[in-house]
Amino acid sequence: MAAAPFIEAAFGRPSTHTPVWFMRQAGRSLPEYRALRGNGSILDAIKQPDLAAELTLQPVRRYGVDAAVLFSDIVVPAHAVGFGIDVAPGTGPMCTQPLRTAADLARLRPFDAEADAPYVAETVRQLAGELPAEVPLLAFAGAPFTVASYLIEGRPSKTYVNTKRMMHTDPKLWNAVMERLVQHAVESISSQLRNGARAFQLFDSWAGALSAADYQSLVQPHSTAVFSALRAAFPDVPGIHFGVGCDHLLEHMHAAGPAVLGLDWRTPIAQARRRMGDGLVVQGNLDPALVLAGTDTALAGTRAVLADNANPNGSKHPGHVFNLGHGVQPEADPDVLAAVVRLVHEATAA
């Protein structure tokens, strides 16, 4: 199998160029996505393997990115076991009966990927057969905290009042919820890897809402459990840990055990390496807003990220996966993103 620049970089090894992929690269910014996707819940589209595979492949063709990321959603396991959660267009994950008591936890039974969501495994198998060897498929799952926040709040939140209430007033239930979601994440990613994915990302998108103390005591052990289980089962597969607004948590997120630490646009790459060691492998971290500001601004930002990754002698650090600091915005111009990919590839070619 041909060497994949993404895999090489994820392990901190030299590659032919700095690899690029974009979070939410298969999404509403692509006209071909909008033409094919249709209306309704994303969960309905995910249940159609031919459609989900095509939506995964569209940005690979359009941008020439170095990794495909499965077209799926972090609430698929909870939805598949019948908890009662859907993704409302324009709003996000919603459940009419949030998880607030031990009785509610009974609705969140263990997840069996092959039995509960066979469509995901079929999509992964299709993609593994279609993608070129140098473009790996990334599996992903939601980290226990972020998924728990949707289940407990019942919808996207800015304050996480109910989630934090459970963390501090009912730690027994909180840990039971988190342990169940560890099982969901491990099972979901494991199935994707068994069926042909070659790397994975654990999204803890909203962990930045927590204090460092709360994260360390009530969340980090569960994220660590996910990475530990996957590393034991798939020792040669790199994992990425990513969250938004998590500068104050990065050391703890790194300690959870990922091969790659995702950075949003707030934390300079060089600063992260000063804090956690020169060997730190990072992903990121162009501000998505710069893409919306036009090609010249996006490319200037891209050059700044590449410079931030450079070694003291000016050479590129091999442990860098280029990405945005969060997902592609729906208003993004695909031509701007394509220009970013071209610049990264050309500027970092060995």
N, C-alpha and C positions, 0 to 999 in steps of 0.2 A: 504494500500500500504506500502510495506517495506520501512524503512528509507534508503535513499540513502546517502552514505558518502559525495558525491559531494554537494548535497543540504545542508546538515548539515554544512559542512565546509564553504560554500558560505555565510551562515548567521552567521558564527563565533561560531557555536555550536559544542560541542564535538562529535566526530564520532569514529567509530570502528578503523579507520586508516586514514592517510592522503590520500585523493583521488588524482588520477593521470589521466590526459589525455594529449595528445600532439596536438598542432596545426599542421595541415597538416598530421595527423596520417593516414588518408586515402589517400595515395598518392604513388608517384613513387618509394618509398623505398621498397614497398612490391611486391614480385614477383607475388603473386596472383592478385594484382591490375594490374600489367603490362599485365598479361595474359588475363585479362577480359576487361580491359578498351579500348584497341584498339587505333587507331590513330584518328586524327581530333580534333576539338575544344571540350574543356570540356563542352561547352554549349550544344552540341549535346548529350553527355552522361547524363547530368543533366535532359534532356527532356525525359529520359526513366526511369520511376519510379522503375521498377524491378532492373535495373542495378544500379541506384543511391542508392537504399536501400542496395543492396549487397555490394557495395563499402563502404558504411557507416559502415556496420557490420564487414567487414574483420578485421580491427584493434582491435575491441572489442574481437573477438575470438582469434586473434594472441597474443595480449599483456595482456588481462585481465584488460584493463583500466576501470576507474570508470565513464566515460561519453562517449557517442557517439556524434560526431559532424557531422551535416548534410553534405553530399557530395553535394556541391553547389559552388557558386561563388558570389563575391560581386557585379558583374555587371549584374546579372540576371535581376533585375528590369529594368534597363536602356535598356538592350537588348530586354526584353519582350514588352516594350512599343514602340519599333521600332525606337529608337534613331539612331541606326546604329553603334553598337559596338560589337566586337567579341573578343575572346581570342585566339591569335595566339600561337600555340605550340612553346615553347622555348623562346617566347618573352613576352607575357602577353596581357592585354587588348589593343585593337587597334581600332581606328575609323578613317575613311577616311575624315569625315567632323567634325572636332572638334567643340566644343561649344565655340564660340567667340563673338556672338552677341545676341541681344534679339530675333531675328528671329530664331536663332538656339535653343533657349530655348523652342520654340513651339514644337520642335521634342521630347522634354522630358516631355511628358504629365504625369498627375498623374497616379499612378500605382494601379491597382485593382488586387490583388494577385490571387483571385479565377478565374477571367476571363482571365487575361493575362498570368499567369503561373500556371495553374491547376496541372501540373505535379509535382510541388514542394509540394503542399498540399497532393497529393496522395502519394508521397514518404514518407512524414512525417507520414501519417496515417499508412502506412505499417510498418514503424519502431516502432511506438508507440505500435503496436500490437505484435511485435516480440522481442523487448528488454526486459530483465528482469527488474522488478520494481526498483531494486537497481542501475540500470544504466540508468540515464536520457539521453534524447536526447537534445543536445544543438542546438538551433536556432542561426542564425547569420545574420548580414548584414554589409555592409560597412558604416562607418561613413560618414557624408556629405562631409567633406573635402577630404578624400581619394578618394571617388568616383568622386567628382568634378575634382580632379587633373587628373584622367584618361580621363574624358570627354573633359576637356579644353586642355590638352596637346596633346591628340590624341594617346598617347602611354606612357609606363613607362618613367619616367624622373628622372634625378638626380638634376636638377636645379629648376624646377617648374616655369620657367620664365613667361610663359603665364598665369599661375594660379595667381602668385603674381601680375602680371600686372593688371589683372582684379580686384583683391582684393583692389588695391590701386588707380586705375584710374576710375573704374566703380563700386563703392560699391553698387549702386542700382541693377545692374544686378547680381553682386556677391551674394547679399542677396537673390535675387529671385531664383537663382540657388540652393543655400543652402536650402531655404525653400521647394523647390520642392523635394530635396533629403532627407530632414527630413521626408516628407510624404512617400517617397519610403521606407525608413528604417523602419518607424513605421508600415506601412502596411505589409511589408514583414515579419518582426518579429512577428507581431500580428497574421498573418495567420498561421505561423509555430506553435505558442503557442496554438492557437485555435484548431489545428489539432493534438496536442499531445506532442510537445516539452515542456520541463519543466524548461529551463533556456536559457539564450542567451548571446552572445558576440557581442559587437560593435567593429569592427576593424577600428581603425584610424591609419593604418599602417605607413603612411608617414607624420603624423602631426609633427614629430620631425624635419622636414625641416623648420618649422616656428619659429620665435622669440616668446618669451613668450607674448610680447605685442600684436603681430598680432593674436596669438592664442586666447588670452583673449577677444579681441574686435571683431574679425571677424569669429571665429570658435566656441569657447566655448558656446555661446548662442544657437547655433544650435544643438550641441551635447547634451546640457542640455535639449533642447526641445524633443529630442528623448527619453531620459531617463525619463523625466517627464510624457510624454504621456504613455509610457509603464508601469511605476509604477502606474499611475492612473487606467489603465485598468487591470493590472495583479499585484496586490500588493504583492502577495505571491511568485512571480517569481524572482529569483536573476539574475542580469545582470552584465556582466564583461565589463570593458573598457580597451582596449589594444592598444598600439602603440609602435613603435620601435624608439630608440634614443630620448626618451621623458623625460629624467630625469628632464630637466628644466621646464617641463610642468605638472609634476605629480600632484601638488597641484590643478591646474586648471582642470585636467582631473578627479580628485577625486571629486571636487566640482560640476562637471556635474551631479553627482548623482548615480553612479553605486554602487552595493553592494560589488563588488570585483574590485580591481585595479590590472590590469596586469602589471608585471614588466619584462623588458628585462634583459639580463645578466649584464648590466652595473650598476644597482642600487641595492645595498645590501638590503635585506628584513629588517634587523634591522634598517638601516638608514631610510628607508621609514617610518617605524613606529615612529622613533624619530621625523620625520618631520610632520607626520599627525596623530599621536596618537597611543597608544598601542592597541587600538581596531581595527586598520586597517586590513581588510581582503585582502589578496594578492594572486595573482596567479603567479607562476614562480618558479625558473628562471634560470635553468641550461643552460649554453652556448651551443647551438646546435653543435658548433665545437668540443666540448669535446666528443660528441657521435661518431664523425668521428675518434677520436683518439684511440678508442678501449675500451674494457670492463673495464679494470682496471681504466683508466683515467675517463671514464664516471661515474663509481661508486664512485670514490673519489670526483668528482664534485657533485654528488648527496648527498653524506654525508655532504659536505660543505653547500649545500643549506638547508638541514634539520637542521643542526646546527645553521645556520643563522636565521632560523625561531623559534628557541627555546626561551622560556621565560627565565628570569634571573636565575630561579631556575633549569634550565635544562630541564623542561618539554616542550612538544611540544605546540606551540600556536595553538588553534583550528582553527583559521581563515587562513588556508593555503590550496590552491589547487596547487599541484605540477604540473609543466609543464616545457617545455623548454622556453627560453627567446625569441624565435621566432619559426618558423615552422621547422618541420623535413626536413632535406636535402635529395634530391633524392639518394645520395650515402650512406645514413645511413644504417647500418647493423641492420635488425630487431631483431636479437638475442641480440644486445646491448640494444636496447630499452626495450625488454622484461626483461632483467636483471635489468634495472633501475626500472621498475614497481615492480618487486619482492622485490628489496631492500627497496623501499619506503614503501610497504605494511608491510614487516616484521619488519622494524626498527620502525614503528610508530604504530604497533598494540596495541590496548588498553589492 
